[in-house]
Amino acid sequence: MVDPDLAVESLAVGSSPLTERERDVLVAAAGGGTVADIARETFLSEGTVRNYLSAAMGKTGARTRAEAVRLAQENGWLLG
């Protein structure tokens, strides 16, 4: 069973442009840690984290990773 309000909201926003790994990195970035912190949490290299953050920022139209996190949260793209 799906909550009707959630279903309507998800249809209005559309599907997420983020890959699963971009989403994972943004979820980790939501904690406000450094790239090194995010890399440790996601078991990725720092360079890979930077690449995923850059891709996510481009897809969300954000200027910063904090803005990318905010926009992804507002659009429901960080939900499991």
C-alpha positions as CSV (number, residue, x, y, z in Angstrom):
1,M,0.0,0.0,0.0
2,V,1.3,3.5,-0.9
3,D,0.4,6.7,0.8
4,P,-1.7,8.6,-1.8
5,D,0.0,12.0,-0.9
6,L,3.4,10.5,-1.3
7,A,2.4,8.9,-4.7
8,V,1.1,12.2,-6.0
9,E,4.2,14.1,-4.8
10,S,6.6,11.6,-6.4
11,L,4.7,11.8,-9.7
12,A,4.8,15.6,-9.6
13,V,8.6,15.7,-9.0
14,G,9.5,12.9,-11.4
15,S,12.1,10.3,-11.2
16,S,15.5,11.0,-9.8
17,P,18.3,12.0,-12.2
18,L,20.8,10.7,-9.7
19,T,22.5,7.3,-9.9
20,E,22.5,5.1,-6.8
21,R,26.1,6.0,-6.0
22,E,25.5,9.8,-6.5
23,R,22.6,9.4,-4.1
24,D,24.7,7.5,-1.6
25,V,27.4,10.2,-1.7
26,L,24.9,13.0,-1.2
27,V,23.4,11.2,1.7
28,A,26.8,11.0,3.3
29,A,27.5,14.6,2.4
30,A,24.3,15.6,4.2
31,G,26.3,15.1,7.4
32,G,28.5,18.0,6.5
33,G,31.8,16.0,6.6
34,T,34.9,16.5,4.5
35,V,35.5,14.7,1.2
36,A,37.8,12.4,3.2
37,D,35.0,11.7,5.7
38,I,32.5,10.9,2.9
39,A,35.1,8.7,1.2
40,R,35.6,6.7,4.4
41,E,31.8,6.4,5.0
42,T,31.1,5.2,1.4
43,F,34.3,3.1,0.9
44,L,35.3,5.2,-2.1
45,S,38.4,7.1,-2.9
46,E,38.4,10.9,-2.4
47,G,38.7,11.4,-6.1
48,T,35.7,9.2,-6.8
49,V,33.7,11.1,-4.1
50,R,34.6,14.4,-5.8
51,N,33.5,13.0,-9.2
52,Y,30.2,11.8,-7.8
53,L,29.6,15.2,-6.0
54,S,30.4,17.1,-9.2
55,A,28.0,14.9,-11.2
56,A,25.2,15.3,-8.6
57,M,25.8,19.0,-8.5
58,G,25.5,19.2,-12.3
59,K,22.3,17.1,-12.3
60,T,20.6,19.2,-9.6
61,G,21.9,22.5,-10.9
62,A,23.5,23.2,-7.6
63,R,26.5,25.5,-7.0
64,T,27.6,23.7,-3.9
65,R,27.3,20.2,-2.5
66,A,25.2,21.5,0.4
67,E,22.8,23.0,-2.2
68,A,22.8,19.7,-4.1
69,V,21.9,17.9,-0.9
70,R,19.1,20.4,-0.2
71,L,17.7,20.2,-3.7
72,A,17.8,16.4,-3.8
73,Q,16.1,16.3,-0.4
74,E,13.4,18.7,-1.5
75,N,12.7,16.6,-4.6
76,G,12.5,13.4,-2.6
77,W,15.6,11.9,-4.4
78,L,17.4,10.9,-1.3
79,L,14.7,8.7,0.0
80,G,15.4,5.0,-0.2
